[in-house]
Amino acid sequence: MRDLPAEAKLIHMLLQRLERISADSVWAHRASGLRGSLLRTLEELEAGDAPENAALKSVMRAAFHILREAAREMG
């Protein structure tokens, strides 16, 4: 991977994990919308634009929440 900021690498990892949530999961629909937000944020980072820190933390926190809940649902 290119020399991207740590946030961009983390977003890549979150995107990969969110894509793997089963379509049968209650969390899949929420993950879909969040992936769009993460992709826009990633595009900003890759373009060299720094997204607002609070917005970046908020979208990342939401991604971790969805992943945690989807994992909990799996049992």
Protein Blocks (a to p, Z undefined) as FASTA:
>chain_A
ZZddfklmmmmmmmmmmmmpcfkbmklmmmmmmmmmmmmmmmmmmnopacdfklmmmmmm
mmmmmmmmmmmmnZZ
